[in-house]
């Protein structure tokens, strides 16, 4: 048994030795024939050039990546700058639009002030009645500006003038206006077309139309939807011929000799920002007339 194992081992060793000898002979034969000559200089050049090429390639890609990041950062900055410029432009557009609207309102007020002989004082609304009915308004002008109690208050919207109310209380810097919706407000008024005279009163809230009384039933055929109602100028509490509103409904009451007429105001009070206070008796001075006509 031991002999057989030994013989097997020797057989394998001999085979391995034979293979080594064959390989060695082949290598030596190649050297001797010049077919396998190693040029160490070329090998070194190849190795180093390959390394340099690899480094150059990596550097190129790294540089490209860095340039890309820098460009991206610059583009981001430019985008932010353009966004800010766009915001500034949009703000300027809105501001210019607001200025144009304000100029248009001022021109309308100036046109009205030029068309009448009475003294006029422009004012802005700074607050509204605390009763949630907005039947009173507070303006930013007072006695120091020439505001007096019972002066008429008008406004101009979309090129149309209309009655707002009258001054009921005056402070040094501010004044309170009772507007035409107030149930305590009564205005002597006329139908612009027929010249019939009546009395326009408020119903305590902007949600309800104004009421006009004392127009006789016999003129009902002459009244039409949309007819304009203006101030009569009587009793000295409102300037004459200022539009109050238009007819929105006419009703006949069996128990009354007068018509029950509903009036829709000319002025949209929810959008009202500025007003003109008009003196009922005081006329413009020559200095004021010159300033208006400039």
Beta strands, then each sheet from edge to edge (+ up, - down):
strand 1: 118-128
strand 2: 136-139
strand 3: 152-157
strand 4: 160-170
strand 5: 175-179
strand 6: 186-191
strand 7: 197-201
strand 8: 210-216
strand 9: 228-231
strand 10: 243-252
strand 11: 258-265
strand 12: 274-283
sheet 1: 1+ 2- 5+ 4- 3+ 12- 1+
sheet 2: 6+ 7- 8+ 11- 10+ 9- 6+
end
